[in-house]
Amino acid sequence: MLQAQRAARRVLGRGRLTLAGTNIVGLEGLVCRPYSDTASFPYETKETLDISVARSRGVDVLHDPVFNKGTAHPLVERERLGLRGLLPPRVLSMEQQKARAMDRYWHGQDYIDPSQIESGGVTHEHTRKWLYLQELQDRNETLFYRLLCENFVEMAPIIYTPTVGWACMNYHKLYRRPRGMYFSANDRGEMASMVWNWPHENVDAIVVTDGSRILGLGDLGANGLGIPVGKLDLYVGAGGFNPGRVLPCVIDVGTNNELLRNEPWYMGLKQPRLHGDSYYEIIDEFVHAVMGRWPKAVLQFEDFNIEHAAPLLERYRYSHCVFNDDGTAATAVGGLYGAMAVAGKPPSALADQKFVVLGAGSAGMGVVSMIAQGMVKQGLSPEEASSRFHVLDHHGHITHKRPNLEPHVRPFARKDDSPEGEPFLEVVRRVKPTALIGLAGAGRLFTPDVLKLMAQYNERPIIMPMSNPTSKMECTHEDAQKYCEGRAIFASGSPQPDVQLNGKLCAASQANNMYIFPGLAMGAYLARGNIVTDGMLMAAAESLADMITPQELAAGRVYPNMNKIRDISLNVALETMKAAAEEGHLHNPHAMRELSRGDDHLRRYIQKHMYTNLTLKPEGYFPCLNNSS
């Protein structure tokens, strides 16, 4: 065969080669067979190649309108361009994004549940303001935080509760550009490298959720990222953290919300939630990854469901500077100390109170547990403190007769002859409590009959409907004052207006954990103790009452005015660090030196580490807060 090919080439060179069918035939009768695999189409030259060369990586790609594809970047492209973790885990094609864009074009993006308007919660004004502030933050974050710091009372309900609940419910529809980081079950084995896609070298505070229990709205999956985003805005505005050194995160392990899984634009994993070892392996990998890159950061777990919240806190709190949404519990304790002051009683009067609590979830029992710790500090034994609580869930009054009690509920299940499953109204009638606390997230359960009984039994009944958002709270301020004859000491989880009743101003207070967690986080971060203890939380709670002015007490306010939130956070951070020092957890030598010189010196040390955006400084500089801000 080789000889025949050589002969054919010689013949071709002499110009005497002819073609017959698929065989090459020479004059000497030589036959050459064709190649066994040839193309059926001709080669065509191209003037340009069908590729775009992106010389940017990471967030620079996402901020470039020429190269940004939104959520349409395929997985291989995300890996190549350093986008993994910066985008939601699910790829939405350009066709899907086009459908969402046209929906906004025709209908706008004011997706609001009419029930939220009817219940006095989120309004179209809330959503309009939220959308504007998001647009402003996207293009000019310096101006955004300047406005927030100078208009905190006005804007806090817009960037956090109640509006953030609406934002989370519709996050997949409202998505414009990425903020924070997404970790998912599909990222196993990759998280330690993914965290390096975050563009900022230093991170001081991380807030993370798995989306399983967002406010009182339930499982919202990857949409829950709105909570860490809003909470860290408050870390900056209230607590003085540098906005370039905070990181909001969501860990997407699936969702059990069928409505979300059936949403075509939902950007999270469309699978049931992981549980058991698979779940904890994902969370462990996340904690290893973020704390491996930023070991000094404060890590807050936010809105994890009942079965995971407490176990996760215990799993990590002795290894890293970790706390969860116990800020709610500390805020409740601080509000009760404020209520004692409003009633003209000393802090020790906390030990004399009797509580009926609606809600036996992790948040509700966290509040109960911390109030009990406060009562122990005021002189009761743990057993005596537990006996002052009557806890109810959707099955009614919880006693030791209840089968399969959760570990976090068991210490507060009634051990006397109280009727198991007794209805709420009957419990109030029999117990005659001094305070009602609502954390059930089930709507208007503090009925007129219940409130009238509270007014009958108490000169100054304490009414604390702490469920969020407004549509889930147990009663309004207006109802509490109306049925308690204007004598209620009132605090709610979502904002409520003051009420005029019979010519008297009845002041409302918001039991919002923004009073606690920004200052607590700042104090824990500066202490460098790598732990947040119950003693530090209690010190933060007790510090709130010290900030209430005599005028505010006379008006019935159990929390200080929010317009001095930086001063409140500064005081909370101070008391947190002092408690850390008493427990041997103040490891920052500079802070130790300042504390040894007195509270005022430590206060100034904290103050100079709080952010103000009046001037720009080089990378790595932590701006100082001056007294004028």
C-alpha positions as CSV (number, residue, x, y, z in Angstrom):
1,M,0.0,0.0,0.0
2,L,2.8,2.4,0.9
3,Q,4.5,1.7,-2.5
4,A,1.2,2.5,-4.3
5,Q,0.8,5.8,-2.5
6,R,4.4,6.8,-3.4
7,A,3.7,5.8,-7.0
8,A,0.5,7.9,-7.0
9,R,2.4,10.9,-5.8
10,R,5.0,10.5,-8.6
11,V,2.2,10.2,-11.1
12,L,0.5,13.3,-9.7
13,G,3.8,15.2,-10.0
14,R,3.8,14.3,-13.7
15,G,0.2,15.6,-14.2
16,R,-1.2,12.2,-15.3
17,L,-3.4,11.4,-12.2
18,T,-7.2,11.0,-12.8
19,L,-10.0,10.4,-10.4
20,A,-12.6,7.7,-10.8
21,G,-15.3,7.5,-8.1
22,T,-13.7,7.4,-4.7
23,N,-10.5,5.8,-5.9
24,I,-7.4,7.5,-7.1
25,V,-6.3,5.9,-10.4
26,G,-2.9,6.4,-12.0
27,L,-1.7,5.6,-15.5
28,E,0.1,2.5,-14.3
29,G,-3.2,1.2,-12.8
30,L,-2.4,2.0,-9.3
31,V,-5.4,2.4,-6.9
32,C,-5.3,4.6,-3.6
33,R,-8.0,4.3,-1.0
34,P,-9.5,7.5,0.7
35,Y,-9.1,8.4,4.5
36,S,-11.6,6.5,6.6
37,D,-13.0,9.6,8.5
38,T,-13.4,12.9,6.7
39,A,-15.7,15.9,7.3
40,S,-19.0,16.2,5.4
41,F,-18.8,20.0,5.4
42,P,-16.2,22.5,4.1
43,Y,-14.0,24.6,6.3
44,E,-15.0,28.2,6.5
45,T,-12.9,31.1,7.8
46,K,-14.3,33.5,10.4
47,E,-13.4,37.1,10.9
48,T,-14.3,37.0,14.6
49,L,-14.5,34.3,17.3
50,D,-17.8,33.7,19.2
51,I,-16.2,34.5,22.6
52,S,-15.9,37.6,24.8
53,V,-12.6,38.1,26.6
54,A,-13.2,39.3,30.1
55,R,-10.1,40.6,31.8
56,S,-12.0,41.1,35.1
57,R,-12.8,38.6,37.7
58,G,-15.3,38.2,40.5
59,V,-17.5,41.1,41.5
60,D,-15.8,43.3,38.8
61,V,-17.5,41.1,36.2
62,L,-20.9,41.4,37.9
63,H,-20.5,45.1,38.1
64,D,-19.6,45.4,34.4
65,P,-22.8,45.8,32.3
66,V,-21.1,44.5,29.2
67,F,-20.0,41.1,30.6
68,N,-22.5,40.6,33.4
69,K,-25.1,37.9,32.6
70,G,-26.8,38.1,36.0
71,T,-27.8,34.6,37.1
72,A,-27.3,33.2,33.6
73,H,-23.6,32.6,34.0
74,P,-23.2,28.8,33.6
75,L,-21.4,26.9,36.4
76,V,-18.2,26.4,34.4
77,E,-18.0,30.1,33.7
78,R,-18.7,30.9,37.4
79,E,-15.7,28.8,38.3
80,R,-13.5,30.2,35.7
81,L,-14.3,33.9,36.5
82,G,-14.3,33.5,40.3
83,L,-18.1,34.0,40.6
84,R,-18.8,30.9,42.6
85,G,-20.6,32.0,45.8
86,L,-21.2,35.5,44.5
87,L,-24.3,34.4,42.6
88,P,-27.4,32.4,43.8
89,P,-26.8,28.6,43.3
90,R,-29.4,28.1,40.6
91,V,-28.7,29.2,37.0
92,L,-31.5,31.2,35.5
93,S,-31.3,31.4,31.7
94,M,-31.6,34.6,29.8
95,E,-35.1,33.5,28.7
96,Q,-36.1,33.3,32.4
97,Q,-34.5,36.6,33.2
98,K,-36.2,38.1,30.2
99,A,-39.6,36.9,31.5
100,R,-38.9,38.4,35.0
101,A,-37.8,41.7,33.4
102,M,-41.0,41.9,31.3
103,D,-43.1,41.1,34.4
104,R,-41.5,44.1,36.1
105,Y,-41.9,46.2,33.0
106,W,-45.7,45.5,32.8
107,H,-46.5,45.3,36.5
108,G,-43.7,46.9,38.5
109,Q,-42.1,45.3,41.4
110,D,-44.4,46.3,44.3
111,Y,-45.3,42.7,45.1
112,I,-47.2,43.1,48.3
113,D,-49.6,40.8,50.0
114,P,-52.9,42.7,50.7
115,S,-53.1,41.0,54.1
116,Q,-50.0,42.8,55.2
117,I,-51.6,46.2,54.4
118,E,-54.8,45.2,56.2
119,S,-53.0,44.2,59.3
120,G,-51.2,47.6,59.6
121,G,-47.8,46.2,58.5
122,V,-46.0,46.8,55.2
123,T,-47.5,49.5,53.0
124,H,-46.8,50.7,49.5
125,E,-44.8,53.6,51.1
126,H,-42.6,51.0,52.8
127,T,-41.9,49.1,49.6
128,R,-41.3,52.3,47.6
129,K,-38.7,53.5,50.1
130,W,-37.1,50.1,50.3
131,L,-36.7,49.9,46.5
132,Y,-35.2,53.4,46.4
133,L,-32.7,52.7,49.2
134,Q,-31.6,49.5,47.5
135,E,-31.0,51.4,44.2
136,L,-29.0,54.0,46.2
137,Q,-26.9,51.4,48.0
138,D,-26.1,49.8,44.7
139,R,-24.7,53.0,43.2
140,N,-23.5,55.0,46.1
141,E,-23.0,53.1,49.4
142,T,-21.2,56.1,51.1
143,L,-24.3,58.2,50.6
144,F,-26.6,55.3,51.6
145,Y,-24.9,54.9,55.0
146,R,-24.7,58.7,55.5
147,L,-28.5,58.9,55.1
148,L,-29.0,55.8,57.3
149,C,-26.9,57.1,60.2
150,E,-28.5,60.6,60.1
151,N,-32.1,59.3,59.7
152,F,-31.9,56.0,61.6
153,V,-35.4,56.2,63.2
154,E,-37.1,56.8,59.9
155,M,-35.1,54.3,57.9
156,A,-34.6,51.4,60.3
157,P,-38.2,50.0,59.6
158,I,-37.5,50.2,55.9
159,I,-34.2,48.3,55.8
160,Y,-35.3,45.9,58.5
161,T,-38.5,44.9,60.2
162,P,-41.2,45.1,59.0
163,T,-40.2,45.8,55.4
164,V,-37.4,43.1,55.3
165,G,-40.1,40.4,55.7
166,W,-41.8,41.6,52.5
167,A,-38.4,41.8,50.8
168,C,-37.5,38.2,51.7
169,M,-40.8,36.8,50.5
170,N,-40.2,38.4,47.1
171,Y,-36.4,38.2,47.0
172,H,-36.4,36.1,43.8
173,K,-38.6,38.6,42.0
174,L,-36.8,41.7,43.3
175,Y,-33.2,40.4,42.6
176,R,-31.1,43.1,40.7
177,R,-27.5,42.5,41.6
178,P,-25.7,40.2,44.1
179,R,-25.0,41.2,47.6
180,G,-23.2,38.9,50.1
181,M,-22.3,35.3,49.5
182,Y,-24.3,32.2,48.7
183,F,-23.2,28.7,49.9
184,S,-25.2,25.6,49.0
185,A,-25.2,21.9,49.4
186,N,-23.8,21.8,45.8
187,D,-20.6,23.5,47.1
188,R,-19.4,20.6,49.3
189,G,-15.6,20.4,49.3
190,E,-15.3,23.8,47.7
191,M,-16.2,26.4,50.4
192,A,-12.7,26.9,51.6
193,S,-11.7,28.1,48.1
194,M,-15.0,29.9,47.4
195,V,-14.5,32.4,50.3
196,W,-11.5,33.8,48.5
197,N,-13.9,35.1,45.8
198,W,-15.1,37.7,48.3
199,P,-13.2,40.8,47.2
200,H,-12.5,42.4,50.6
201,E,-9.4,41.3,52.5
202,N,-10.8,42.0,56.0
203,V,-14.1,41.0,57.4
204,D,-15.1,41.9,61.0
205,A,-18.7,40.6,61.2
206,I,-20.6,37.8,59.4
207,V,-24.3,37.2,59.6
208,V,-25.6,33.9,58.2
209,T,-29.0,32.2,57.8
210,D,-30.2,29.0,56.3
211,G,-33.5,30.6,55.5
212,S,-35.5,28.0,57.5
213,R,-37.3,30.4,59.9
214,I,-37.4,33.9,58.5
215,L,-39.1,36.2,61.1
216,G,-42.6,34.7,61.4
217,L,-42.8,33.8,57.8
218,G,-41.3,30.3,57.9
219,D,-39.0,28.6,55.4
220,L,-37.9,31.0,52.6
221,G,-34.8,29.1,51.5
222,A,-32.2,31.2,49.6
223,N,-34.6,34.2,49.8
224,G,-33.6,34.5,53.4
225,L,-30.4,36.3,52.4
226,G,-32.4,39.5,52.8
227,I,-32.2,39.1,56.6
228,P,-28.3,39.1,56.9
229,V,-28.2,42.0,54.4
230,G,-30.6,44.1,56.5
231,K,-29.1,43.1,59.8
232,L,-25.6,44.1,58.7
233,D,-26.9,47.4,57.5
234,L,-27.9,47.9,61.1
235,Y,-24.5,46.7,62.3
236,V,-23.1,49.6,60.3
237,G,-25.7,52.3,61.1
238,A,-26.2,51.4,64.8
239,G,-23.1,49.6,65.8
240,G,-20.4,51.4,63.9
241,F,-19.0,48.5,61.9
242,N,-17.2,49.4,58.7
243,P,-19.5,48.6,55.7
244,G,-16.5,47.3,53.7
245,R,-15.8,44.7,56.4
246,V,-19.1,42.9,56.8
247,L,-20.3,39.8,55.0
248,P,-24.0,38.6,54.7
249,C,-24.3,34.9,53.9
250,V,-27.0,32.3,53.2
251,I,-26.5,28.6,53.4
252,D,-28.9,26.9,50.9
253,V,-29.6,23.3,51.9
254,G,-32.9,23.3,50.0
255,T,-36.4,24.3,51.1
256,N,-39.5,22.6,52.2
257,N,-41.6,25.5,50.9
258,E,-43.4,23.9,48.0
259,L,-44.6,27.3,46.7
260,L,-41.0,28.5,46.3
261,R,-39.8,25.3,44.8
262,N,-42.5,25.7,42.1
263,E,-41.6,29.3,41.4
264,P,-39.9,29.6,38.0
265,W,-37.7,32.5,39.2
266,Y,-36.7,31.0,42.5
267,M,-32.9,31.1,42.6
268,G,-32.2,28.5,45.4
269,L,-31.9,24.7,45.2
270,K,-35.2,23.2,44.3
271,Q,-35.0,20.2,46.7
272,P,-36.2,19.3,50.2
273,R,-34.0,20.5,53.1
274,L,-31.1,18.4,54.2
275,H,-31.2,17.1,57.7
276,G,-29.1,15.0,60.1
277,D,-25.3,14.5,59.5
278,S,-25.6,15.9,55.9
279,Y,-26.9,19.2,57.2
280,Y,-24.3,19.5,59.9
281,E,-21.5,18.6,57.5
282,I,-22.5,21.6,55.3
283,I,-22.7,24.0,58.2
284,D,-19.3,22.7,59.6
285,E,-17.7,23.3,56.2
286,F,-19.1,26.8,56.0
287,V,-17.8,27.7,59.5
288,H,-14.4,26.2,58.8
289,A,-14.2,28.2,55.5
290,V,-15.2,31.7,56.8
291,M,-13.4,31.4,60.2
292,G,-10.4,30.0,58.4
293,R,-10.1,33.2,56.3
294,W,-11.3,35.6,58.9
295,P,-10.6,34.1,62.3
296,K,-11.2,37.3,64.3
297,A,-14.6,38.0,62.9
298,V,-17.9,37.9,64.9
299,L,-20.2,35.2,63.4
300,Q,-24.0,35.6,64.1
301,F,-26.4,32.8,63.2
302,E,-29.8,34.3,62.4
303,D,-33.3,32.8,61.9
304,F,-32.3,29.1,62.0
305,N,-35.3,26.8,62.8
306,I,-36.1,25.3,66.2
307,E,-34.3,22.0,65.8
308,H,-31.0,23.6,64.8
309,A,-30.6,27.0,66.4
310,A,-29.5,25.9,69.9
311,P,-27.4,22.9,68.8
312,L,-25.5,25.0,66.3
313,L,-24.8,27.6,69.0
314,E,-23.5,25.0,71.4
315,R,-21.5,23.4,68.6
316,Y,-19.4,26.5,67.8
317,R,-19.6,29.0,70.6
318,Y,-16.5,27.6,72.5
319,S,-14.4,27.6,69.3
320,H,-15.3,30.9,67.6
321,C,-16.8,34.2,68.5
322,V,-20.4,33.1,67.7
323,F,-23.8,34.0,68.9
324,N,-27.3,33.6,67.5
325,D,-30.5,35.7,67.5
326,D,-30.4,35.7,71.4
327,G,-30.3,39.4,70.9
328,T,-34.1,39.1,71.0
329,A,-33.9,37.5,74.4
330,A,-31.5,40.1,75.7
331,T,-33.8,42.8,74.3
332,A,-36.8,41.3,76.1
333,V,-34.9,41.3,79.4
334,G,-33.8,44.9,78.8
335,G,-37.4,45.9,78.1
336,L,-38.6,44.2,81.3
337,Y,-36.0,46.2,83.4
338,G,-37.3,49.2,81.6
339,A,-40.9,48.2,82.5
340,M,-39.9,48.0,86.1
341,A,-38.5,51.5,85.9
342,V,-41.7,52.8,84.2
343,A,-43.8,51.2,87.0
344,G,-41.6,52.9,89.6
345,K,-40.1,49.7,90.8
346,P,-36.4,48.7,91.3
347,P,-34.7,46.1,89.0
348,S,-35.1,43.5,91.8
349,A,-38.8,43.6,91.1
350,L,-38.2,41.4,88.1
351,A,-38.1,38.5,90.5
352,D,-41.7,39.2,91.5
353,Q,-43.3,38.9,88.0
354,K,-45.5,36.1,86.7
355,F,-45.3,35.4,82.9
356,V,-47.6,33.8,80.4
357,V,-45.7,33.2,77.2
358,L,-47.2,32.3,73.8
359,G,-44.8,30.4,71.7
360,A,-42.5,27.5,72.6
361,G,-40.1,27.7,69.6
362,S,-36.4,28.3,69.9
363,A,-36.8,32.0,69.9
364,G,-39.6,31.9,72.5
365,M,-37.8,29.6,74.9
366,G,-34.6,31.6,74.4
367,V,-36.5,34.6,75.7
368,V,-37.9,32.6,78.6
369,S,-34.6,31.2,79.5
370,M,-32.8,34.6,79.6
371,I,-35.6,36.2,81.7
372,A,-35.2,33.3,84.1
373,Q,-31.5,33.9,84.3
374,G,-32.3,37.6,85.1
375,M,-34.6,36.5,87.9
376,V,-31.9,34.2,89.3
377,K,-29.5,37.2,89.3
378,Q,-32.2,39.1,91.3
379,G,-32.2,36.4,94.0
380,L,-34.4,33.5,93.0
381,S,-33.2,29.9,92.6
382,P,-33.4,28.4,89.2
383,E,-36.4,26.3,90.3
384,E,-38.2,29.3,91.6
385,A,-37.5,31.2,88.5
386,S,-38.9,28.4,86.3
387,S,-42.1,28.3,88.3
388,R,-42.9,31.9,87.4
389,F,-43.6,30.9,83.7
390,H,-46.6,29.4,82.0
391,V,-45.7,28.5,78.4
392,L,-48.2,27.7,75.7
393,D,-48.0,26.4,72.1
394,H,-50.7,25.6,69.5
395,H,-51.7,22.7,71.7
396,G,-52.3,24.9,74.7
397,H,-50.6,25.0,78.2
398,I,-47.4,22.9,78.4
399,T,-47.0,20.7,81.4
400,H,-44.8,17.7,82.4
401,K,-47.6,15.5,81.2
402,R,-47.0,16.5,77.6
403,P,-45.3,13.6,75.7
404,N,-42.1,14.1,73.7
405,L,-41.2,17.4,75.1
406,E,-38.4,19.2,73.3
407,P,-35.2,19.6,75.5
408,H,-35.4,23.4,75.4
409,V,-39.1,23.3,76.6
410,R,-38.8,20.7,79.3
411,P,-37.3,23.0,82.1
412,F,-40.3,25.3,81.9
413,A,-43.1,22.7,81.6
414,R,-45.4,23.0,84.6
415,K,-44.7,20.4,87.2
416,D,-47.7,21.2,89.4
417,D,-51.3,20.1,88.7
418,S,-51.9,22.7,86.0
419,P,-54.2,21.3,83.3
420,E,-52.3,20.1,80.2
421,G,-53.4,21.8,77.0
422,E,-55.5,24.4,78.9
423,P,-56.6,27.2,76.5
424,F,-54.8,30.6,76.6
425,L,-57.7,32.6,78.0
426,E,-58.3,30.1,80.8
427,V,-54.6,30.2,81.7
428,V,-54.7,33.9,82.0
429,R,-57.8,33.8,84.1
430,R,-56.3,31.2,86.5
431,V,-52.7,32.4,86.7
432,K,-53.4,36.2,86.8
433,P,-50.0,37.1,85.2
434,T,-48.3,40.4,85.5
435,A,-46.9,40.1,81.9
436,L,-47.8,38.6,78.6
437,I,-45.1,37.8,76.1
438,G,-46.0,36.8,72.5
439,L,-43.6,34.9,70.3
440,A,-45.9,32.6,68.5
441,G,-46.0,34.4,65.2
442,A,-49.6,33.4,64.7
443,G,-51.4,36.8,64.6
444,R,-53.8,38.5,67.0
445,L,-53.9,36.0,69.9
446,F,-54.0,38.7,72.6
447,T,-57.7,39.1,72.2
448,P,-59.8,41.9,73.8
449,D,-61.0,39.4,76.5
450,V,-57.4,38.5,77.4
451,L,-56.3,42.2,77.5
452,K,-59.3,43.1,79.7
453,L,-58.3,40.4,82.2
454,M,-54.8,41.8,82.3
455,A,-56.2,45.3,83.1
456,Q,-58.4,43.8,85.8
457,Y,-55.5,42.0,87.5
458,N,-52.8,44.7,87.2
459,E,-52.4,48.4,87.8
460,R,-49.8,48.5,85.0
461,P,-50.0,45.3,82.9
462,I,-47.0,44.5,80.8
463,I,-47.9,43.6,77.2
464,M,-45.1,42.5,74.9
465,P,-46.3,41.1,71.4
466,M,-42.8,40.4,70.0
467,S,-43.6,38.4,66.9
468,N,-42.5,39.8,63.5
469,P,-43.5,41.0,61.1
470,T,-46.5,43.3,62.0
471,S,-49.0,40.9,60.4
472,K,-47.9,38.2,62.8
473,M,-47.8,40.2,66.1
474,E,-50.2,39.2,68.8
475,C,-52.0,42.6,69.2
476,T,-51.6,46.2,68.2
477,H,-50.6,49.0,70.5
478,E,-54.0,50.6,70.0
479,D,-55.8,47.5,71.1
480,A,-53.5,47.0,74.1
481,Q,-54.2,50.5,75.4
482,K,-57.9,50.5,74.5
483,Y,-58.7,47.3,76.4
484,C,-56.2,48.0,79.2
485,E,-57.8,51.4,79.8
486,G,-54.6,53.2,78.8
487,R,-52.5,51.6,81.6
488,A,-50.5,49.0,79.5
489,I,-46.8,49.1,79.5
490,F,-46.3,48.1,75.9
491,A,-43.4,46.9,73.7
492,S,-43.7,45.1,70.4
493,G,-41.3,43.4,68.0
494,S,-42.4,45.6,65.0
495,P,-42.9,49.3,65.2
496,Q,-46.2,50.7,66.4
497,P,-47.4,54.3,66.7
498,D,-48.1,56.1,69.9
499,V,-51.8,56.3,70.9
500,Q,-53.9,59.1,72.2
501,L,-56.5,57.9,74.7
502,N,-58.8,60.1,76.7
503,G,-56.4,63.0,76.2
504,K,-53.4,61.0,77.4
505,L,-50.4,60.1,75.3
506,C,-49.7,56.3,75.6
507,A,-46.1,55.7,74.3
508,A,-45.2,52.6,72.3
509,S,-41.8,51.0,72.5
510,Q,-40.3,48.6,70.0
511,A,-38.6,45.5,71.4
512,N,-36.3,45.3,68.5
513,N,-33.0,43.5,68.9
514,M,-31.2,46.2,67.1
515,Y,-30.9,47.7,70.6
516,I,-28.6,44.8,71.5
517,F,-26.8,43.0,68.7
518,P,-24.8,45.8,67.0
519,G,-23.3,46.9,70.3
520,L,-22.9,43.3,71.5
521,A,-21.1,42.4,68.3
522,M,-18.8,45.4,68.4
523,G,-18.0,44.7,72.1
524,A,-17.3,41.0,71.4
525,Y,-15.2,41.8,68.3
526,L,-13.0,44.3,70.2
527,A,-12.7,42.1,73.2
528,R,-10.9,39.4,71.0
529,G,-12.1,36.8,73.5
530,N,-13.4,34.5,70.8
531,I,-16.6,33.8,72.7
532,V,-19.9,35.4,73.6
533,T,-21.1,34.2,77.0
534,D,-24.5,34.4,78.7
535,G,-22.9,36.9,81.1
536,M,-22.0,39.2,78.3
537,L,-25.5,39.0,76.9
538,M,-27.0,39.8,80.3
539,A,-24.7,42.8,80.8
540,A,-25.8,44.1,77.4
541,A,-29.5,43.7,78.4
542,E,-29.1,45.4,81.8
543,S,-27.3,48.4,80.1
544,L,-30.5,49.4,78.2
545,A,-32.4,50.7,81.2
546,D,-29.5,53.0,82.1
547,M,-30.1,54.9,78.8
548,I,-33.7,55.7,79.4
549,T,-34.3,59.4,80.3
550,P,-36.7,60.4,83.1
551,Q,-38.9,62.1,80.4
552,E,-39.0,58.8,78.5
553,L,-39.9,56.8,81.6
554,A,-42.7,59.3,82.4
555,A,-44.1,58.7,78.9
556,G,-44.1,55.0,79.5
557,R,-41.2,54.0,77.2
558,V,-39.3,50.9,78.3
559,Y,-36.5,51.5,75.8
560,P,-34.4,54.6,75.1
561,N,-35.2,56.7,72.1
562,M,-33.8,55.1,68.9
563,N,-32.5,58.4,67.7
564,K,-29.5,58.0,70.0
565,I,-28.8,54.5,68.7
566,R,-25.0,55.0,68.4
567,D,-24.8,56.1,72.0
568,I,-26.9,53.1,73.0
569,S,-24.7,50.7,71.0
570,L,-21.6,52.3,72.5
571,N,-22.9,51.7,76.0
572,V,-23.9,48.1,75.2
573,A,-20.4,47.5,73.8
574,L,-18.8,49.0,76.9
575,E,-20.8,46.8,79.3
576,T,-20.2,43.7,77.1
577,M,-16.4,44.2,77.2
578,K,-16.5,44.8,81.0
579,A,-18.4,41.6,81.4
580,A,-15.9,39.8,79.2
581,A,-13.1,41.2,81.4
582,E,-14.8,39.9,84.6
583,E,-15.1,36.4,83.0
584,G,-11.5,36.4,81.8
585,H,-12.4,36.8,78.1
586,L,-10.9,40.3,77.4
587,H,-7.8,39.4,75.4
588,N,-7.3,42.7,73.5
589,P,-4.2,44.3,75.3
590,H,-5.2,47.8,74.1
591,A,-8.7,47.5,75.5
592,M,-7.3,46.0,78.7
593,R,-5.0,49.0,79.2
594,E,-7.9,51.4,78.6
595,L,-10.2,49.6,80.9
596,S,-7.6,49.7,83.7
597,R,-7.7,53.5,83.4
598,G,-11.5,53.7,83.8
599,D,-14.8,53.3,81.9
600,D,-14.4,56.7,80.1
601,H,-11.1,55.6,78.6
602,L,-12.6,52.3,77.4
603,R,-15.6,54.2,76.0
604,R,-13.3,56.4,74.0
605,Y,-11.4,53.4,72.7
606,I,-14.6,51.8,71.4
607,Q,-15.8,55.1,70.0
608,K,-12.7,55.6,67.9
609,H,-13.2,52.2,66.3
610,M,-16.8,53.0,65.2
611,Y,-17.3,53.9,61.5
612,T,-18.2,57.3,60.1
613,N,-18.2,57.9,56.4
614,L,-17.3,61.6,56.4
615,T,-14.0,60.9,54.8
616,L,-12.4,58.2,52.7
617,K,-9.3,56.5,54.1
618,P,-6.8,54.0,52.6
619,E,-7.5,50.2,52.7
620,G,-7.0,48.8,56.1
621,Y,-7.9,52.0,57.9
622,F,-10.7,51.7,60.4
623,P,-12.4,55.2,60.5
624,C,-13.1,56.9,63.8
625,L,-16.4,58.2,65.0
626,N,-16.3,61.8,66.2
627,N,-18.7,63.2,68.8
628,S,-20.6,65.2,66.2
629,S,-22.0,62.2,64.4
